[in-house]
């Protein structure tokens, strides 16, 4: 009986030692991987944070691909902008939103929702993938959509012309593959005259996103460069 007990104790100590060595090895390996990530992040001046991980995180196994990602995310020019000269027209006579340029129409969608006679909500959604591996074209992009919700006040007197009188708020979002979060840091609205008095609103928002990554078993998020989105909405009556 004593011999059996001795064997059991020996097996337990052997297993405990093996588990401890394995855990220590895994910890050392994770530290090495983390240092690789931190070194690349410093090279491209991107901010990273450890995260719990998500099913939508971008899975990367190759260090060169991770470098391409950091390079692409750090470059704000890789965020496809809308041409500010392509204004969106809101026809208040029939509540229709028109996007003049066909190329813009293909990846944009605007919705008008009137909440009262003097207040309305304009929702603009734009297909805006973040390209991080240029030579792969669309395959090297993070699929993403921008959304801007603009609550504004206007007047449209009988026999007169429509004009903006103010706004209540501007809320933006960025969502899509591997996008963990969008942080809006600021917004501005300027009213101007193109045809009729204060018939145009130029809406700008600034912010940044967090992209979820898994690299060799390590989950972390990368903060993108600050983006500025600018859209022009004109009332036609």
C-alpha positions in Angstrom: 0.0 0.0 0.0 2.8 2.3 0.9 4.5 1.5 -2.4 1.4 2.4 -4.3 1.0 5.7 -2.5 4.6 6.5 -3.3 4.0 5.9 -7.0 0.9 8.1 -7.0 2.7 10.9 -5.3 5.6 10.6 -7.7 3.2 10.7 -10.7 1.4 13.8 -9.3 4.7 15.6 -8.8 5.8 14.6 -12.4 2.5 15.9 -13.8 2.6 19.1 -11.8 6.2 19.8 -12.9 5.3 19.1 -16.5 2.3 21.5 -16.3 4.4 24.1 -14.7 7.2 23.9 -17.3 4.5 24.0 -20.1 2.9 27.1 -18.6 6.3 28.8 -18.1 7.2 28.0 -21.8 3.8 29.3 -23.0 4.3 32.5 -20.9 7.8 33.0 -22.4 6.5 32.4 -25.9 3.7 34.9 -25.4 6.2 37.5 -24.2 8.3 37.0 -27.3 5.3 37.4 -29.6 4.2 40.5 -27.6 7.6 42.0 -28.1 7.4 41.4 -31.9 4.0 43.1 -31.9 5.2 46.1 -29.8 8.3 46.5 -32.0 6.2 46.8 -35.1 3.7 49.1 -33.5 6.5 51.4 -32.4 8.0 51.3 -36.0 4.7 52.6 -37.5 3.7 54.7 -34.5 0.4 52.8 -34.0 -1.3 52.3 -30.6 -2.2 48.8 -29.5 -4.1 47.4 -26.5 -4.5 43.8 -25.4 -8.1 42.6 -25.8 -10.2 39.5 -24.9 -10.7 38.7 -28.6 -13.7 38.4 -30.7 -15.0 36.1 -33.4 -14.7 39.0 -35.9 -11.1 39.7 -35.2 -8.7 39.6 -38.1 -6.6 36.4 -38.0 -3.0 37.0 -39.0 -0.3 34.4 -38.8 2.5 36.0 -40.9 4.7 38.7 -39.5 5.0 40.4 -42.9 1.2 40.6 -43.2 1.0 42.1 -39.7 3.6 44.7 -40.8 1.4 45.5 -43.9 -1.6 45.9 -41.6 0.2 48.4 -39.3 1.6 50.3 -42.2 -1.8 50.6 -43.8 -3.7 51.5 -40.7 -1.2 54.2 -39.8 -1.6 55.8 -43.2 -4.8 57.9 -43.2 -4.7 58.1 -47.0 -5.8 54.4 -47.1 -9.3 55.4 -45.8 -11.3 56.0 -49.0 -12.6 59.6 -48.8 -15.7 61.0 -50.5 -15.1 63.8 -53.0 -16.4 66.8 -51.1 -17.4 68.4 -54.4 -20.0 65.6 -54.8 -22.8 67.1 -52.7 -25.9 65.3 -51.6 -29.1 67.1 -52.5 -32.3 67.0 -50.4 -35.4 67.9 -52.3 -37.8 69.1 -49.6 -40.7 69.2 -52.0 -40.9 65.4 -52.3 -38.5 64.3 -49.5 -36.1 62.7 -51.9 -32.3 62.5 -51.5 -30.2 62.7 -54.6 -26.5 61.9 -55.0 -25.4 63.5 -58.2 -22.3 61.4 -59.1 -22.9 57.8 -60.3 -19.6 56.6 -58.9 -20.5 57.9 -55.5 -24.0 56.4 -55.8 -22.6 52.9 -56.1 -21.2 52.9 -52.6 -23.4 55.5 -50.8 -26.9 55.5 -49.4 -28.7 58.5 -47.9 -32.0 58.3 -46.0 -34.3 61.2 -45.0 -36.6 60.9 -42.0 -38.8 63.9 -41.1 -39.7 64.0 -37.4 -41.7 67.3 -37.4 -42.5 70.2 -39.7 -39.3 71.9 -38.6 -36.9 69.1 -37.8 -35.5 66.3 -39.9 -32.9 63.5 -39.7 -30.5 62.7 -42.5 -28.7 59.4 -42.4 -25.8 58.9 -44.8 -24.1 55.5 -45.1 -20.9 55.0 -47.2 -19.0 51.9 -48.2 -15.5 52.8 -47.0 -13.1 49.8 -46.8 -9.7 50.4 -45.2 -7.0 49.1 -47.6 -4.0 47.8 -45.7 -2.2 45.6 -48.4 -2.2 47.7 -51.5 -0.9 45.0 -53.9 -3.9 42.8 -53.0 -6.5 45.3 -54.0 -9.9 44.6 -52.5 -8.7 41.4 -51.0 -6.3 43.4 -48.8 -9.0 45.5 -47.3 -11.0 45.6 -44.1 -14.6 45.9 -45.1 -16.2 48.8 -43.4 -19.2 51.2 -43.6 -19.3 54.8 -42.4 -22.5 56.2 -41.0 -23.4 59.8 -40.2 -26.7 60.8 -38.6 -27.4 64.5 -38.8 -30.4 66.0 -37.0 -31.2 69.5 -38.3 -33.8 72.2 -38.2 -35.1 74.0 -41.3 -37.9 76.2 -42.5 -39.8 75.9 -45.8 -42.4 78.7 -45.9 -45.3 78.5 -48.4 -44.2 80.0 -51.6 -40.6 80.5 -50.3 -37.4 78.5 -50.3 -36.1 76.0 -47.8 -33.2 76.9 -45.5 -31.3 75.5 -42.5 -31.9 77.2 -39.2 -29.7 75.0 -37.0 -29.0 71.5 -35.9 -29.4 69.3 -32.8 -26.6 66.8 -33.1 -24.3 64.8 -35.3 -23.5 61.2 -34.5 -21.1 59.0 -36.5 -20.1 55.3 -36.6 -17.8 52.9 -38.4 -18.6 49.3 -38.5 -17.6 46.2 -40.4 -15.2 43.3 -40.4 -12.8 43.4 -37.4 -13.9 46.9 -36.4 -14.3 46.7 -32.6 -15.2 50.3 -31.9 -15.5 53.8 -33.4 -14.7 56.9 -31.2 -16.0 60.2 -32.4 -13.8 63.0 -31.1 -15.5 66.0 -32.7 -17.9 67.4 -35.2 -18.8 70.7 -36.9 -21.6 72.0 -39.0 -21.4 75.1 -41.2 -24.3 76.6 -43.1 -23.7 78.5 -46.4 -25.5 79.8 -49.4 -25.2 78.3 -52.8 -28.5 79.2 -54.5 -30.8 80.2 -51.7 -30.0 81.6 -48.2 -28.5 78.9 -46.0 -29.5 76.1 -48.3 -26.3 74.1 -47.7 -24.9 72.4 -44.6 -21.3 71.1 -44.6 -21.0 68.4 -41.9 -17.6 67.2 -40.7 -16.8 64.5 -38.1 -13.5 63.4 -36.7 -12.6 60.2 -34.9 -10.7 56.9 -34.9 -11.5 53.2 -34.8 -10.1 50.1 -33.1 -9.4 47.1 -35.2 -9.4 43.7 -33.6 -6.4 41.4 -34.4 -5.3 37.9 -33.4 -1.6 37.1 -34.1 -0.1 33.8 -33.0 -2.6 33.4 -30.2 -2.3 37.0 -28.9 -5.5 39.1 -29.2 -5.1 42.9 -29.3 -6.7 46.0 -30.9 -5.0 48.6 -33.1 -6.1 52.2 -33.1 -6.4 53.7 -36.6 -5.2 57.1 -37.5 -7.6 60.0 -36.9 -10.1 60.3 -39.8 -12.1 63.3 -40.9 -15.3 62.8 -42.9 -16.9 65.7 -44.6 -20.2 65.8 -46.4 -22.3 68.5 -48.0 -26.1 68.5 -47.9 -28.1 71.0 -49.9 -31.8 71.7 -49.6 -33.6 72.2 -52.9 -37.2 73.6 -53.0 
